[in-house]
Amino acid sequence: MNIDVKDTIILSDDNEYIVVSKIHYQNKTYYYIFDKNNIENMKFCIENEDNSISELEDANLVQTLLPIFLRNVTENIPI
């Protein structure tokens, strides 16, 4: 699956999400996404081995990834 920043994806909750950031960490791909219709609904997701996307449930991993996602976002915002 080839998902990039600015792409729109639909998760199992049938909401459309925009990919805000994509990172590779410890040989896995993670996404920081926002609901297209409700910016307060954001998620951290992982690309599974079968190329599906699922929400991260590990709070410790999210805490580890958050600074990496934020750095990635700020480095890629055109000024």
NORRAJO-V195039 format. One record per residue. N is the residue number from 0. D_LAST is the distance of its C-alpha to the last C-alpha in Angstrom with 2 decimals. Layout:
# NORRAJO-V195039
n/d_last
N/D_LAST
N/D_LAST
This chain:
# NORRAJO-V195039
n/d_last
0/30.00
1/26.63
2/24.03
3/20.32
4/17.13
5/17.05
6/20.82
7/23.25
8/26.29
9/29.40
10/31.07
11/34.71
12/34.13
13/33.40
14/29.99
15/27.00
16/24.07
17/20.54
18/19.52
19/16.40
20/17.01
21/19.70
22/21.20
23/24.41
24/26.53
25/30.15
26/30.60
27/29.49
28/26.52
29/24.98
30/22.75
31/20.91
32/21.42
33/21.43
34/24.16
35/23.06
36/25.31
37/25.07
38/21.82
39/24.11
40/25.76
41/23.79
42/25.44
43/25.34
44/27.23
45/28.84
46/29.82
47/33.59
48/35.85
49/36.95
50/33.33
51/33.40
52/30.76
53/31.95
54/30.65
55/30.75
56/33.59
57/33.53
58/32.00
59/32.09
60/30.14
61/27.49
62/27.30
63/26.92
64/24.24
65/22.07
66/20.38
67/19.81
68/18.26
69/15.94
70/14.90
71/14.42
72/12.25
73/9.89
74/9.89
75/9.17
76/6.35
77/3.81
78/0.00
